[in-house]
Amino acid sequence: MSILTVENVSHGFGARTILEDASFRLLKGEHVGLVGANGEGKSTFLNIITGKLMPDEGKVEWCNRITTGYLDQHTVLTPGKTIRETLREAFQHMFDLEQEMLSIYEKMGEASESELNSMMEDVGELQNELEHSGFYILDSKIEEVANGLGLGDIGLETDVSNLSGGQRTKVLLTKLLLQSPMILILDEPTNFLDENHIIWLKNYLKNYENAFILVSHDIPFLNDVVNVIYHVENAVLTRYAGNYDEFQRMYQLSKQQTQQAYEKQQKEIERLEDFVARNKARAATANMAKSRQKKLDKMELINKVQEKVKPIFKFREARASGRYIFRTDNLIIGYEEALTGMLNIALERGQKVAVKGVNGLGKSTLLKTLLGIQRPFGGEVVLDDYLYPGYFEQEGERYNTKTALEEVWKEYPGLSNAEVRGALAKCGLTTEHITSQMMVLSGGENAKVRLCKLMLKEVNWLILDEPTNHLDVDAKEELKRALAEFKGTVLLVCHEPEFYEDWVTDVWNVEDWTTKIV
């Protein structure tokens, strides 16, 4: 049974077509992966099916009494509420039933015998529904899912306004899973999860009885949890049965077959056009030439396979630093409270270090403290005199109205218009992306602009905070190659071991340093 049907949907922004004549169906219990390069329209498609965006053409039909839960990249939480209060909102309908039951109890003292009998029936039904729904064990259910995604380590009485971006995403995801909707819609849920909690979510989704639609560039994660792939490319949406690896095999085969058919047709067109050109002027062969021309006119042309522009990343290398990039003397990191004990660590020239560990233990704080953006909670950082650092922050400014071109030009005013455009194009961005505001670009396109700025700078020390978040498969592979090739020093925060484990020289685990219970 189809619980969601999308028919002939088209949508565009200005002159740019995002989706063209797209059709989609979601069957009960299907686990769908929605894949495609950055900017191809995955988030646009999710916004259309959830009603946040009206398509230019086509229709979207849900089956009756469907419940959906949508985790997108930009949902916000209500400040002033604790994590527990926010998670309890997932069961608001149950609390409403409880209030209805309590108000009936209050009225019983003044009710007649017939009214009392009716009230007792109502209360009994409400009580049964609450018990059947697990209302009286809600807190244990909340704690089970919250602990699975690491919220127990933060503390469920923590005000949500004090949470980091990654912690907020965990709260939203936990709330969504507690609601247990008939359809889960998840837009890059692993971006702010660490390894342990990605494993927990992977097991949860593998055993999820209902349907879900998942956008993710984490290929091992996708492979383990989906059984259908929808691929969006050049505004076309195509369905493939199986996981991501099976989709890749069928996709490459389809591309190869289309290319062969295109080449065969081009040879046929060339042969027919040559015949027409040579024979249309001669009376004896004019009719044959007309026949060939009719065949040409009726021919349904096969489009050449369009290869997506792949990014080319290369970091400019500054002069070499001294032996030690930094050394710390009894360093303690933290804001209002200490996040670590005293650290005496050093980073040597040429080392490439990945920093791992559960969220909230200070990975980003460590980078900011080393760079002098954040003051140490205690102790000090001693930096080399000849450092040329390049810093990639986890998230860019959300409401940036500058175009991608203006964003880069602001930082490098000495470059010409053509040079800035060329640098952005090398990062896999089209003319449309380059002239679009940063705030309307997808997460991956935004990251490519920020990487472009970094690659125009001469550096000998790269400090990268979750650079793979939002990047598509090709961009991720190219970034991996560029970092492995870079001759300087790298300090990387990343939650994807498969991205860094075959090129880094060391791995630092903040769980070994924390003062918190992990």
N, C-alpha and C positions, 0 to 999 in steps of 0.2 A: 504494500500500500504506500502510495506517495504522500508524504506529509507536507512536502513543499514542492511546488511546481513553478518554474520560471519559464515563460514563453516569449521568445523573440524580443528580448530586452536590448535596447540600444541607449547609450548615454555618452555625452561628451562635455568637455569644458572648452568653450570658445571653438576654435577650429580643430581642436584635438579630440579624436574619437577614442574613448576609453573602452567601451563595449559595443559590439555590433551584432545584432540579431542573436544574442546569447540565450541559450536554453539550458535548463538545469533541473534535475529532479533529485529529491532526497527521500529515500525509502526508510521505513521504520527500522531502527537499529543499525543503520549504516554509519560508518566512521569515515568521514570524507576529509581528505587533505586538499586545500586550495593552494596551488603553487603557481609561481611565475616570477619573473625578474622584478626588481624594484620599479615601481611606477606603472606597472602593467594594469592595475585596476583592482587588485584583490580587496583592499579596504573599501573601495567604491562599491564593489559588488555586495560586500557585507552590509554597507549602509543602505543599499537599495532593498535588500531582502528584509532588513529590520525596520524599514519604513522611515529611516532618517533622511533618505534622499529619494526623490521621485524620478523614475527613469524618463527619458525623452519619449521612448516608445516601449510597447510590450506590457506584459502583466505579471504580477507575482501573486500566487494563491497559496495560502496555508490551509491545512485541513482544520475542521472545527475543533474548538476547545484545546488548542495547542498551547503549551507553555514553553517559552523560550528564555534563555539566559545568555546575555551578550557581554563578553569581556573585550573591550576595545583598548586601544593604546592610550586614550586620553580621558578616561572616566575619573571623576573627582570624588573625594569623600567629604562628609559633613564635619567641619572642625568642631571640637568640643565634645565629641563622643568618644568613648573608649572603644578598643577593638571588639570587646565582648558585646557592647551595645550595638555596634555596627553589624556584627555577625548575627545577632538576634533578629535584625531586620529581615533576614531571610525567612523567618517564620512569623512575620507580622500577621498573616491571616489567622494563625493559631492563637496569637495573643488577642486578636479581635474576637474570636470565638469564646475565649476565656472571659473577656470583659462582658460579653453578651450573657454568658452563663451566670456570672456574679451579679449582674444587674437583675436577672430573674430571681435569684435567691433573695435579694433585697426587697423585691416586691411581694414575696410570698406571705409576709406577715400581715398584709392588708388584703389578701385575696380571699374570695369566696371559695367554697368547696369545689365547685365545678372549675373555677379558674385555676385553683391549686392543682387539680388533676392534670389539666392541660399543661401547666407550668412544669410539673414533675416529668411529664413526657418529653417536653422540650429540653429540660436539663439533662435527662437521661441520654437523649440523642447527641447533645453537645459533648457530654462526658465521654460517650463511646467514641465519638469522632476524634477527640483530643487524645484519648488513650491509644486508639488505633494508629494515629499519626505520630506517636512517640513524643507527645508534648512534654510528658513528665520526666523524660530523660534527655531533654534538649541540650542541657549544658554538657553532658558527657559526649553527646554527638558532636557538638561544637568543638570541644577540646580534642576529640579524636582527629578531625580533619585539620584543625588549626595546628596541632602538633605535627601532623604529616607534612605540612608546608612550612614548618619552622616558626610559627607565630607564638608558640608556647615559650620559646627562648626569649622573645621580646617582652612578653607579659601581656595578658589579655586585658589588664586594666589600664594600659598605656593609651594616652590621648592620640587619636589618629593624626592630629595636626603636628605631632612630634616625629612622625615616621619619615623615613627616606623614601625615595621614589620606588625602589624595589620592594620595600616593606608594604607600601600602599597597594602595590599590585598584588602582593600575596593576600592582603585582606580582601580585596575585590574578588580574587580567584576563589578563596575559601568560601566567601559568602555565596558565590555562584554555585559551587559544588554542593553546598548545604541545601540550596533551593531544589537541586536535583530536577531540573526542567526536562521536558520531553526532547528538547533540542538544545544542546550547548553550542554556542558560537564563540570561538576563542581566537583572538587575534594576537599571535606571537606570545603565548603565555609563558614560555620558558626564558624570555629575555631577562627577567630579573630574579630568576631562581638559580640557586647554586646546585651543584651536582646531586647531593643527597635528595633534595626536594624535587628535582627533575625526575629522578628514579621513582620517587613516591607517586608523582603525577602520572608518569608513564604507566605504572601498574594500575592506578585508578582508572585511567582511560581505556586501557586494554580490557578491563572487566566491566566497563560502563554499559549498562543494558540499553540505554536510550541512544538516540542518534547524536552525532556532533559534526560540526564543520570547523576545521582547524587550519589556520594560516600559520606556517612556521618555516623557517629556513634551516632548522636543526634536522638534518637528514636522518641520523640514527634514531632520533625521537619519532619522526614521521613514519619511518619504516616499521617501527614496533607497534604503532597504535592505529594506523589507518588501513582500510581495505578497499577504498576507492580514491582515485585522484582526479580532480578537475584542474586542468592546466589553462591559464589565460596567457595568450601571446598574440600580439598584433591585433588586439580587440576581439579575438576569437576565443571562445570557451569550449574546451574539448574534454570529454569524459574517458577515463581509462580505468579498467578493473585492476585491483591489486594495490600493492604498496608502491613507494617511491621508486625503488629499484626496478620493479616491473614496468612502471610508467616510463622510466628512462629508456629501457630496452625497446619498448613499443614506439616511443616517440622518435628515437634515432632511426628505427626501421622505417617508420612512416616518412620521415624527412628524406631518407635515402631513396625510397620508392618515388616520392614526388619529384625529386631532383632528376632521377632517371627518366621519368615520364616527360618532364619539362624538356630535357635535352633531346629526347626522341622526337617530340613535337616540333621543336625548333628546327631540327634537320628536315622534317617533313615540310614545314612552312618555307624554308629556304629552297627546297626542291621545287615546290609548287610555284613560288614566286619567280624562280628562274625560268620555269617552263612558260609561264604567262608572259614574262618580259620578252622572251625569244619568239613567241608564236602569235601574239595578239595582232600583229600588223599584217601577217600573211593570210590571205583569203582562205587558203586550203586548211589552215590550222586554227583559224580564229574561233570557231565553235568549241574546239577542244580547250583553247585558252580560256574561253568564257566559263566552261564547265569547271575548270580548275579554280578559277577566281570565285565561283559560287561556293565551291568546297572550302576555300579559304575564308570567305565571308561568314559561313555558317559554323566554322570551327570554334569550339569553346576553349578559350585559351587557358593553359595551365600556368599559374603564377610561379615564378622562380622562388625557391626557398630563400626567405629573408633571414640572414644570420643577424642575431642581435649584436649590437656594438658591445664588445667586452672591454671592461676597464683595464687600463695599464697603470699600475702603481709603481712609483720609484721615489725613494727618499733621498734628498740631496745631503751629501755628507760634508760636515764642517771639519775643521782641523781636529786632530786627535786631542782628547782630554789627558789629564794626568792619570796615574795608575788607579786612584780611587775616585769614583764619581761622587760618592758620599760615604761618610762614616757617622754613626750616631753614638752619642755619649749619654747612656742612661735615658734614652728617649722614651717618653710616655705620650701616646696620642689620645685625644679625646676632646670633647667639647665641655659640657657641664660636669661630666664625670670621666674618669680614666677608662679607656677601652682596652689598654694593655698594661702588662707589667713593664719593667725597665728593659728597653731594647738596646743591645750593642751589636749592631749589624753593619755590614759594609757591602757596597756594590763596586766591583772592579770593572775597569775599562774592558769592553768586549763581551761582558756577561749578558746573557739574555734570560731574564727571570720572569716566570709566571707567578702571580700572587693569587692564591685560591683560598676558599673558606666560606662558611655560611654567611649570608647577608647580615648586616647590622653589627659586624665585629670590627669594622674600621678599614676595609680595603681602600675605599675612596679617600677616607680621612688620611690614611698613610701617605698616599700620593700627594695630596694637597699640603700635608705637613712638610714633606721632603722638598716640595717646590717653594715653600714659604708663603703659600696662599692661606694656610691655617697655622696659627701659632701652636707650638708644642704644649701639651698639658704639663709636661715636665721634661727636663734634660734638654739636649740640643742636637742639631744636625750640622755637621761640618761638610760643606760642599767644596768641590774642586774649583780652582780659579778660572779654569778654561772650559766652562760648560756652555753648550749651546743647546738648551732643551727644547723639545717639541712636545706639547701636551695636548692630548685628545680627551676631552671631557665626555662622560657617559651620555649626557643628553644636551642637545643644543637649546637655545632660547626658543620657547614655544610660540610666542606671538611676534616673531621677527617679520616685519613688513618689507624688508629689503629683498630685492631679487637676488638670485644666486650670483649673478654677475656683479651687482653692487656689493654683496657681502665679501667677495674676494678682492674687489677693487679698493674697498675701504682700507684693507690691510696692506695692499700692494699698489699704492697709487702711481708708482713709477712704471707699471706695466701698461702696454697699449690694450685697447679693446680686443684686438685679435689675439693677443697673448693670453689674456684672461679666458676668453672663449676657448682657445686651444687647450689650456690647462684643464678646464672643466670638461671638455669633450673627451680628453684622455681618461678621465675618471668615469666615463660611461654615461655622461649626461647629454641629452639632446638639446637642440636650440630651444624647444618648448620649456624644458627644465631650466635652462640657463636664464630665461627671461621671466620665470615664475617667481613669486614671492616665496621666501623660505618657509613661511607658515603653511603654505598649501602643498608643499612637497611631501612625499611619503617619508617615513622614517629612514628608509634606505637611501633615498635621494639626498635627504638632508645630511646624512652621515658622509656621503660622497663629497659634498661641497666642503664640509669641515676637514675631510682628509685631503682635499685639494689644497686648502690653505696651508695645511701642515707640510705638504710635499713641495711647496714653493719656498720653503724656509730651509736654510742650511742648518743642520742639526748634528750633534754627536751623541745625543741621549734622547730616546723616544720614551715618553711616559703615556701609556694608552689605557684608558679606563673603559673596559667592555666595548672595544671597537667593533666587534662582530654583531652587536645588537642591531637588528633590522637589515643587515646586509644580505643580499641574495647569494646564491651558491657560487656564481662566477666571481663576484666581488670578494667573497670570503676567501676563495682559493687564491685569487691574485694578491690579496693583502698578505696571506700566509707566505706566498713566494717572495714578496717584496721585503717582509720582515726577516726572513731567513737569509736573504741576500745582503741586507743592510750590514755594513761593517762596524757601525757604532754599537752603543749599548742600549738595551731594551728592558723596560720594566712594564709588565703587562698584567692588568687585572682581567681575568676571563673565566667564564663558567663552562667552557667547552674544551675538555681535555684533548679531543680529537683535533682541535685547531692548533694547539701549541705543543703537544707532547713530543713531536718528532723534530723540533728545531730549537727549543729552549735548552739552556745549559743547566738551569736550576729551577726548582719549584719551592716557593715559600708558602707555608700554610699559616694563615693568621690565627687559626684555632690553637696553634702551639703557643701563641703569645697572649691570648685574650685573658681578661680577668673574669669574664662571664662563664657561666656553666654551659657547655655545649653538649 
